[in-house]
Amino acid sequence: MTDVPTSAPRHEQANALVLQRVQPALLGLMDGSVSTLAPLFAAAELTHRPLSAFYVGLAASVGAGISMGLAEALSDDGVVSGRGNPWSRGAITGVGTVLGGMFHTLPFLIPNLQTALTLAYVVVVLELIAIAWIRRRYMHSPLGPTLIQVVFGGALVFAIGMLLGSAGAG
């Protein structure tokens, strides 16, 4: 499925895997995990109805997945950059975005808001740790600074969602 021939040297195959598969997937997971936090937690705070928050999270995840998938597919044709087939990258990014947004949205199927929120918090932390680990594993980023960056970004968006949800709730 990679655009690099299997006869290419091993390091070229590894680089192609990162550029053409891992990076688009990571981009999607990061965007889905972070961009859906604000609307999801704002909806939970505003409505105090877990199912309403679930549908907002579902809409945010799918909408962001379509947007990110198209943005990645249309960003370059992959020829000059070596990033491979743009539609393949777009599909990987889009699916990664939907998954990244849905993992912490699923707890809102639980009817008890406090239980749903608590489980969603745990899932968000696990998502951010997984993203940091993937960055460390494939992008060779140091784990400590990567964790700080990813957690800081997630915490900032989460705080904005809660703040706006509280402000909107009165």
KAMOZI-V323778 format. One record per residue. N is the residue number from 0. RES is the residue in one small letter. SS is DSSP state (@ for helix, = for strand, . for the rest). PSI is psi in radians with two decimals (* if undefined). Layout:
n={N N}
res={RES RES}
ss={SS SS}
psi={PSI PSI}
//
This chain:
n={0 1 2 3 4 5 6 7 8 9 10 11 12 13 14 15 16 17 18 19 20 21 22 23 24 25 26 27 28 29 30 31 32 33 34 35 36 37 38 39 40 41 42 43 44 45 46 47 48 49 50 51 52 53 54 55 56 57 58 59 60 61 62 63 64 65 66 67 68 69 70 71 72 73 74 75 76 77 78 79 80 81 82 83 84 85 86 87 88 89 90 91 92 93 94 95 96 97 98 99 100 101 102 103 104 105 106 107 108 109 110 111 112 113 114 115 116 117 118 119 120 121 122 123 124 125 126 127 128 129 130 131 132 133 134 135 136 137 138 139 140 141 142 143 144 145 146 147 148 149 150 151 152 153 154 155 156 157 158 159 160 161 162 163 164 165 166 167 168 169}
res={m t d v p t s a p r h e q a n a l v l q r v q p a l l g l m d g s v s t l a p l f a a a e l t h r p l s a f y v g l a a s v g a g i s m g l a e a l s d d g v v s g r g n p w s r g a i t g v g t v l g g m f h t l p f l i p n l q t a l t l a y v v v v l e l i a i a w i r r r y m h s p l g p t l i q v v f g g a l v f a i g m l l g s a g a g}
ss={. . . . . . . . . @ @ @ @ @ @ @ @ @ @ @ @ @ @ @ @ @ @ @ @ @ @ @ @ @ @ @ @ @ @ @ @ @ @ @ @ @ @ . . @ @ @ @ @ @ @ @ @ @ @ @ @ @ @ @ @ @ @ @ @ @ @ @ @ @ . . . . . . . . . . @ @ @ @ @ @ @ @ @ @ @ @ @ @ @ @ @ @ . . @ @ @ @ . . . @ @ @ @ @ @ @ @ @ @ @ @ @ @ @ @ @ @ @ @ @ @ @ @ @ @ @ . . . @ @ @ @ @ @ @ @ @ @ @ @ @ @ @ @ @ @ @ @ @ @ @ @ @ @ @ .}
psi={-0.36 2.66 -0.01 2.25 2.56 -0.24 -0.11 2.68 2.67 -0.73 -0.56 -0.66 -0.73 -0.75 -0.72 -0.73 -0.80 -0.86 -0.68 -0.34 -0.98 -0.85 -0.81 -0.67 -0.76 -0.75 -0.81 -0.82 -0.76 -0.84 -0.80 -0.73 -0.67 -0.81 -0.42 -0.17 -0.87 -0.92 -0.65 -0.91 -0.49 -0.75 -0.70 -0.75 -0.69 -0.81 -0.45 0.43 1.91 -0.70 -0.62 -0.77 -0.69 -0.83 -0.60 -0.76 -0.69 -0.84 -0.75 -0.73 -0.85 -0.76 -0.77 -0.64 -0.75 -0.81 -0.86 -0.66 -0.79 -0.72 -0.75 -0.74 -0.58 -0.03 -0.69 2.80 -0.09 -0.16 -0.93 -0.74 -0.33 0.28 0.04 -2.96 2.14 -0.60 -0.56 -0.83 -0.73 -0.74 -0.76 -0.80 -0.77 -0.81 -0.73 -0.68 -0.81 -0.82 -0.78 -0.62 -0.51 -0.50 -0.81 -0.04 -0.61 -0.63 -0.36 0.06 -0.24 2.24 -0.45 2.06 -0.78 -0.71 -0.77 -0.78 -0.80 -0.81 -0.70 -0.69 -0.79 -0.76 -0.73 -0.79 -0.78 -0.68 -0.82 -0.66 -0.73 -0.72 -0.78 -0.71 -0.76 -0.74 -0.72 -0.81 -0.83 -0.50 -0.05 0.58 2.46 2.38 -0.78 -1.05 -0.62 -0.79 -0.79 -0.81 -0.85 -0.77 -0.70 -0.83 -0.80 -0.73 -0.68 -0.83 -0.71 -0.82 -0.72 -0.75 -0.79 -0.72 -0.84 -0.64 -0.72 -0.74 -0.72 -0.52 -0.25 *}
//
